[in-house]
Amino acid sequence: MNGFLKSLLDVFKEPSVVIGLIALLGLLLQRKSLSDTVKGTVKAFVGFLVLAAGAGVVSGALTPFGDMFQHAFGVQGVVPNNEAIVGEVLTEFGSQAALIFFFGMVVNVLLARFTRLKFIYLSGHVALYLAAMIAVILMANGFATWEAVLWGSLAQGLITTLSPALVQPWVRQVTGRDEVALGHTGGFGIWFGGLVGKVLGDARKSKSTEDLKIPQGLGFLRDTTVVIATSMGVIYLLVTLIAGAGYVESHLSGGQWYLIWAVMQAGKFAAGVFVILAGVRAVLAEIIPAFKGISEKLVPAAKPALDVPILFTFAPNAVLIGFLASFVGGLLGMGLLVGLGTTIIIPGVVAHFMTGAAAGVLGNATGGRRGAVLGAFANGLLITFLPLLVLPFMGNVGMKNSTFSDADFGVAGFLVGGAAQWGKFAVIGLVLVSLAAVVAGSAIVGRRRPAPAATASGTGDEGEAGAAQDRENTLTK
């Protein structure tokens, strides 16, 4: 990989830098003052770093839990972990993945500009993981580098445009607005969680996870941080006791007393979630106003597709419920795989937290408490079985003890890999037909949709501006 390409990859694989650059561009296009431009850019950049720091704390607390769980219950198999498998892929196919990642972003912006799918995918880290999966599938199935980059970039751009569009109806229901979207490789599973919540949940949505009635004597449980720390403390202690002091103290805690180590990990998990929520608020407060400049000047009506934690502030109780329900779904799925005698997919705790929590939030919005539980449980089953569909298409990389974790990897990997098994022309046909369908479908919808009517608060631009300001104030509270 040459120096320029490496530098470019280093910039765009850092979502905090991408967020900062997007905020800077949006503010410049709006011709904001130097003071407002610097403040908005820096706060968006730092806000995402706060979010990422919280995610790092959560991941750091969950990773040893996964190791401890495997030891406690004597389970061996493939662990879905994006970071682990991407490290393997980039060692061998780093140049191809970087080029697919970069040109895939270009395709995404072009589709947002010229179709009605106005979603710009800003979660650079998971977009890089997606590019890595596409690269290894195409290269392992006989594509030359230029062929893999060309068709892989088009596939990448399509996926990063369609995934936010698929989830957006549920995101609107959660946020009450249409100015921000979800950009994450768990999009299909999260969407499916919202669908399950709508179909099998409480149709009246009369019982929300956020309206849980707590007895007066347990009033401290109304605090989300306390609920998360207490619940995770119980779970950590139970698994720690089963794993045993010897294993924990020699392999995980560095000699620290195993029970206090378990309590500390639960506390770190809760602290990480607290930091994530603070980071989300900071990012949304800056990126949405700044993004208006891009919407107005470059990509009319564009929506930033941001990482999973943007949903967490809307239903904090559903975050914990969704994580636990998704993890239970993963455990059940693992048990079924053991019974079937196939490759065992061990629940990846981080994947179940991120995507399960989001599925719980959407399931709660579409079907109340029952929807949150069933929607997240369905996501847990999906991300247990979908990885099996991709393993055969990944060549030698598929023989590793880790694989890609989220639902979009499973769906996209199965489609691209299945086509690759039929030959290069099958992949080319799949990509071109999908691209044509998106463009044609967008044109048809555009002709059928009537022009927006004037709002009650005013007409034309004044009414829309007032409505937009009201929505912005609601979201950033």
C-alpha positions in Angstrom: 0.0 0.0 0.0 1.6 3.3 -1.0 2.0 6.2 1.3 -0.8 8.3 -0.1 -3.3 5.5 0.0 -2.3 4.7 3.6 -2.7 8.3 4.6 -6.1 8.5 3.0 -7.2 5.4 4.7 -5.9 6.6 8.1 -8.1 9.7 7.6 -11.3 8.1 6.5 -11.2 5.1 8.8 -11.4 7.4 11.8 -15.1 8.3 12.2 -14.3 11.2 14.6 -12.2 12.8 11.9 -14.9 12.2 9.3 -17.5 13.7 11.6 -15.3 16.7 12.2 -14.6 17.2 8.5 -18.3 16.9 7.7 -19.2 19.5 10.3 -16.5 21.8 9.0 -17.7 21.5 5.4 -21.3 22.1 6.4 -20.5 25.2 8.5 -18.3 26.6 5.7 -21.1 26.0 3.2 -23.4 28.0 5.5 -20.8 30.7 5.7 -20.8 30.7 9.5 -18.4 33.0 11.3 -14.9 31.8 12.1 -15.8 31.4 15.8 -18.9 29.3 15.1 -17.1 27.2 12.5 -14.2 26.4 14.8 -16.5 25.7 17.8 -18.8 23.5 15.8 -16.0 21.5 14.1 -14.1 20.9 17.3 -17.2 20.0 19.4 -18.4 17.5 16.8 -14.9 16.0 16.6 -14.5 15.8 20.4 -18.1 14.6 20.9 -17.5 11.6 18.7 -14.2 10.9 20.6 -16.2 10.9 23.8 -18.7 8.5 22.2 -15.8 6.3 21.0 -14.2 6.4 24.4 -17.4 5.1 26.0 -17.7 2.4 23.4 -14.1 1.4 24.1 -14.8 1.1 27.8 -17.9 -1.0 27.1 -15.9 -3.3 24.8 -13.1 -3.6 27.3 -15.5 -4.7 29.9 -17.3 -7.2 27.6 -14.3 -8.9 26.0 -13.1 -10.7 29.1 -16.7 -11.6 29.9 -16.8 -13.5 26.5 -13.6 -15.3 27.4 -14.9 -16.2 30.8 -18.2 -17.4 29.4 -16.5 -19.8 27.0 -14.4 -21.2 29.9 -17.3 -21.4 32.3 -19.5 -23.4 30.0 -16.8 -25.3 28.0 -17.8 -24.0 24.6 -15.4 -23.8 21.6 -16.2 -22.5 18.1 -16.1 -19.4 15.9 -16.5 -16.0 17.7 -18.0 -13.2 15.5 -15.7 -10.3 16.1 -15.2 -7.6 13.5 -11.9 -6.3 14.8 -10.3 -9.7 15.0 -11.3 -10.9 11.5 -10.5 -7.5 9.9 -7.0 -7.6 11.2 -6.6 -10.9 9.4 -8.1 -9.6 6.2 -6.1 -6.4 6.0 -2.9 -8.2 6.3 -3.5 -9.9 3.0 -6.0 -7.7 1.2 -5.4 -4.3 2.7 -4.9 -2.4 -0.6 -8.1 -3.8 -2.1 -10.1 -3.1 1.0 -8.8 0.4 1.2 -9.7 1.2 -2.4 -13.2 -0.4 -2.1 -13.8 1.6 1.1 -12.8 4.9 -0.5 -14.6 4.5 -3.9 -17.5 3.0 -2.1 -17.9 6.3 -0.2 -17.9 8.1 -3.5 -20.6 5.8 -4.9 -22.7 6.4 -1.7 -22.4 10.2 -2.1 -23.4 10.0 -5.8 -26.4 7.8 -5.0 -27.5 10.3 -2.3 -27.1 13.1 -4.7 -29.0 11.7 -7.7 -31.6 9.4 -6.1 -34.2 9.8 -3.3 -32.0 7.7 -0.9 -30.5 10.7 0.8 -28.3 8.9 3.2 -24.6 9.6 3.6 -22.9 6.8 5.6 -20.6 8.3 8.2 -19.7 5.3 10.3 -16.3 4.9 8.7 -15.0 2.1 10.9 -17.8 -0.4 10.0 -17.7 0.8 6.4 -14.1 -0.3 6.4 -15.0 -3.7 7.8 -17.6 -4.1 5.1 -15.0 -3.2 2.4 -12.7 -5.8 3.9 -15.3 -8.5 3.7 -16.2 -7.7 0.1 -12.5 -7.6 -0.8 -11.7 -11.1 0.7 -14.8 -12.7 -0.9 -14.0 -11.3 -4.4 -10.3 -12.0 -4.2 -10.8 -15.5 -2.8 -13.1 -16.3 -5.7 -10.8 -15.4 -8.5 -11.3 -11.7 -9.2 -8.3 -9.6 -10.3 -7.5 -6.6 -8.1 -9.0 -4.0 -10.5 -12.1 -6.2 -10.9 -12.5 -6.5 -7.1 -12.1 -2.8 -6.6 -14.5 -1.8 -9.4 -17.4 -4.1 -8.6 -16.6 -4.2 -4.9 -16.9 -0.3 -4.7 -20.2 -0.4 -6.5 -21.5 -3.1 -4.1 -20.1 -1.2 -1.1 -21.8 2.0 -2.2 -25.1 0.3 -2.7 -25.0 -1.5 0.7 -24.1 1.7 2.6 -27.0 3.5 0.8 -29.7 0.8 1.2 -29.0 -0.2 4.8 -29.9 3.2 6.3 -32.9 3.5 4.0 -34.2 0.1 5.2 -34.1 1.1 8.9 -35.2 4.7 8.4 -39.0 4.1 8.9 -38.3 2.7 12.4 -35.7 5.4 13.2 -38.3 8.1 12.4 -40.7 6.4 14.7 -38.1 6.4 17.5 -36.8 9.9 17.0 -39.9 11.7 15.8 -38.0 13.3 13.0 -36.3 12.5 9.6 -33.0 14.4 9.8 -30.7 11.6 11.1 -30.3 8.0 10.1 -28.6 4.8 11.3 -25.4 3.9 9.6 -24.2 0.5 10.9 -23.5 -3.0 9.6 -26.1 -4.3 12.0 -28.8 -2.5 10.0 -30.7 -5.5 8.7 -30.9 -7.2 12.1 -31.9 -4.0 13.7 -34.6 -3.4 11.1 -35.8 -7.0 11.6 -36.0 -6.3 15.3 -38.3 -3.4 14.6 -40.4 -5.5 12.2 -40.8 -8.3 14.8 -41.7 -5.7 17.4 -44.4 -4.4 15.1 -45.8 -7.8 14.2 -45.5 -9.7 17.5 -45.3 -6.9 20.0 -48.0 -4.8 21.7 -49.9 -3.2 18.8 -51.1 -0.4 21.1 -47.6 0.2 22.5 -49.3 0.9 25.7 -46.4 -0.5 27.8 -43.1 1.1 27.0 -39.8 0.0 28.5 -39.4 3.6 29.6 -42.6 3.5 31.7 -41.6 0.5 33.9 -43.3 1.0 37.3 -40.8 0.8 40.0 -42.0 0.3 43.7 -41.2 3.3 45.9 -38.7 1.3 47.9 -36.7 0.6 44.7 -36.9 4.1 43.4 -33.1 4.1 42.8 -33.8 1.7 39.9 -35.4 4.6 38.0 -31.8 5.8 37.3 -30.6 4.1 34.1 -27.0 4.0 35.2 -27.9 2.3 38.5 -30.1 -0.3 36.6 -27.3 -1.1 34.1 -24.6 -1.4 36.8 -26.8 -3.5 39.1 -28.1 -5.9 36.4 -24.6 -6.4 34.8 -23.2 -6.8 38.3 -25.5 -9.8 38.9 -24.6 -11.3 35.5 -20.9 -10.9 35.9 -20.9 -12.3 39.4 -22.8 -15.4 38.4 -20.6 -16.2 35.4 -17.5 -15.4 37.5 -18.5 -17.9 40.2 -19.0 -20.6 37.6 -15.7 -19.9 35.9 -13.9 -20.1 39.2 -11.4 -18.0 41.1 -8.4 -19.8 39.6 -9.2 -19.1 36.0 -10.3 -15.5 36.5 -7.4 -14.5 38.7 -4.7 -16.2 36.5 -6.1 -15.3 33.0 -8.3 -12.2 33.4 -7.9 -10.1 36.5 -4.1 -10.1 36.8 -4.3 -11.6 40.3 -7.0 -9.2 41.6 -9.6 -11.0 43.8 -12.1 -12.4 41.3 -15.3 -11.1 42.9 -14.1 -7.5 43.2 -12.9 -7.8 39.6 -16.4 -8.8 38.5 -17.9 -5.9 40.3 -15.4 -3.5 38.7 -16.1 -4.8 35.2 -19.9 -4.3 35.7 -19.2 -0.8 36.9 -16.9 -0.1 33.9 -19.7 -1.3 31.6 -22.2 1.1 33.1 -19.7 3.9 33.0 -19.0 3.2 29.3 -22.8 3.4 28.5 -23.0 6.7 30.5 -20.1 8.2 28.5 -21.6 6.9 25.2 -24.9 8.7 25.9 -23.1 12.0 26.7 -21.1 11.7 23.4 -24.2 11.0 21.4 -25.8 14.2 22.7 -22.7 16.2 21.9 -22.4 14.9 18.4 -26.1 15.3 17.5 -26.1 18.8 18.9 -23.3 19.8 16.4 -23.5 17.5 13.4 -27.2 18.0 12.5 -27.1 21.8 12.3 -23.8 21.6 10.4 -25.1 19.0 8.0 -27.8 21.4 6.8 -25.0 23.1 4.8 -24.3 19.9 2.9 -28.0 19.3 2.5 -28.6 22.7 1.0 -25.5 23.0 -1.2 -24.2 19.6 -2.2 -26.7 16.8 -1.6 -30.2 18.3 -1.1 -32.1 16.9 1.9 -29.1 14.6 2.8 -29.3 12.8 6.1 -26.2 11.7 8.1 -26.2 8.0 8.8 -24.5 7.6 12.2 -23.4 4.8 14.4 -25.8 2.7 16.6 -25.4 4.7 19.9 -27.4 7.6 18.4 -30.5 5.6 19.3 -29.6 4.9 22.9 -30.7 8.2 24.4 -34.3 7.7 23.2 -35.0 4.5 25.3 -32.2 3.8 27.8 -34.1 1.0 29.5 -34.7 -0.7 26.1 -30.9 -0.6 25.6 -30.3 -3.0 28.5 -33.4 -5.1 27.8 -32.4 -5.4 24.1 -28.8 -6.5 24.9 -30.0 -9.2 27.3 -32.7 -10.5 25.0 -30.3 -10.6 22.0 -27.7 -12.4 24.0 -30.3 -15.0 25.1 -31.2 -15.4 21.4 -27.5 -16.0 20.7 -27.3 -18.6 23.4 -30.4 -20.4 22.1 -29.0 -20.3 18.6 -25.7 -21.7 19.8 -27.5 -24.5 21.5 -29.3 -25.3 18.2 -26.1 -25.3 16.3 -24.6 -27.8 18.8 -27.6 -30.0 18.3 -27.3 -29.8 14.5 -23.6 -30.7 14.6 -22.6 -27.7 12.5 -19.9 -25.0 13.1 -20.7 -23.4 16.4 -21.1 -19.6 16.5 -20.4 -18.4 20.0 -22.3 -15.2 21.0 -20.1 -12.2 20.4 -21.0 -10.1 23.4 -20.0 -6.7 21.9 -22.1 -7.4 18.8 -25.1 -8.4 20.9 -24.8 -5.3 23.0 -24.6 -2.8 20.1 -27.1 -4.4 17.7 -29.3 -6.0 20.3 -29.7 -2.7 22.2 -30.6 -0.9 19.0 -33.1 -3.6 18.1 -34.6 -3.3 21.5 -35.0 0.5 21.1 -36.7 0.0 17.7 -38.8 -2.9 19.0 -40.0 -0.8 21.9 -41.0 1.9 19.5 -43.0 -0.4 17.3 -44.3 -2.9 19.8 -43.7 -1.7 23.4 -42.0 -3.9 26.0 -42.9 -7.1 24.3 -41.7 -5.7 21.0 -38.4 -4.7 22.6 -37.8 -8.2 24.0 -38.9 -10.2 20.9 -37.3 -7.8 18.4 -33.9 -8.0 20.1 -34.2 -11.8 20.6 -34.8 -12.1 16.8 -31.7 -10.0 16.2 -29.7 -12.4 18.4 -30.9 -15.4 16.4 -30.0 -13.7 13.1 -26.5 -12.8 14.0 -25.9 -16.3 15.2 -27.0 -18.1 12.0 -26.1 -15.5 9.3 -22.3 -15.8 9.9 -22.6 -19.5 8.8 -23.7 -18.4 5.4 -20.6 -16.3 4.8 -17.8 -18.7 6.0 -17.8 -20.8 2.8 -17.0 -17.8 0.6 -14.0 -16.4 2.5 -11.3 -18.8 1.4 -8.6 -19.4 3.9 -9.8 -16.5 6.1 -13.0 -18.5 6.7 -11.0 -21.1 8.5 -10.1 -18.7 11.3 -11.7 -18.8 14.7 -13.4 -15.5 14.2 -15.7 -14.0 11.6 -17.8 -10.9 10.8 -20.5 -10.4 13.3 -23.3 -8.1 12.2 -26.4 -8.9 10.1 -25.4 -6.8 7.1 -22.2 -8.8 6.7 -24.3 -12.0 6.6 -26.8 -10.7 4.1 -24.4 -8.9 1.8 -21.7 -11.6 2.2 -24.2 -14.3 1.2 -25.4 -12.5 -1.8 -22.0 -11.4 -3.1 -20.4 -14.7 -2.2 -23.2 -16.8 -3.6 -23.0 -14.9 -6.9 -19.2 -15.2 -6.9 -19.6 -19.0 -6.7 -21.4 -18.8 -10.0 -18.7 -16.7 -11.6 -17.6 -13.1 -12.3 -20.6 -12.4 -14.6 -23.0 -13.3 -11.8 -21.4 -10.7 -9.5 -21.4 -8.1 -12.2 -25.0 -8.9 -13.1 -26.1 -8.7 -9.4 -24.4 -5.3 -8.9 -25.7 -3.8 -12.1 -29.2 -5.0 -11.7 -29.2 -3.7 -8.1 -27.9 -0.3 -9.2 -30.4 0.0 -12.0 -33.2 -1.0 -9.6 -32.2 1.7 -7.1 -32.0 4.4 -9.7 -35.2 3.4 -11.5 -37.2 2.8 -8.3 -36.1 6.2 -7.0 -37.2 7.9 -10.2 -40.6 6.2 -10.1 -41.2 7.2 -6.4 -40.0 10.7 -7.2 -42.7 11.1 -10.0 -45.5 9.7 -7.8 -44.7 11.7 -4.6 -46.7 15.0 -4.5 -45.0 18.3 -3.6 -44.9 19.0 0.1 -47.8 21.1 1.4 -47.4 24.3 3.4 -47.3 23.7 7.1 -49.7 25.0 9.7 -47.1 27.2 11.3 -46.4 29.0 8.0 -46.0 28.6 4.3 -43.1 27.6 2.2 -39.6 28.0 3.7 -40.8 29.8 6.8 -43.1 27.0 7.9 -40.5 24.3 7.2 -37.8 26.3 9.0 -39.9 26.6 12.0 -40.8 22.9 12.0 -37.1 22.0 11.5 -36.1 24.2 14.5 -38.7 22.5 16.7 -37.5 19.1 15.7 -33.9 20.1 16.3 -34.7 21.4 19.8 -36.5 18.1 20.6 -33.6 15.9 19.5 -30.8 17.8 21.3 -32.5 18.0 24.6 
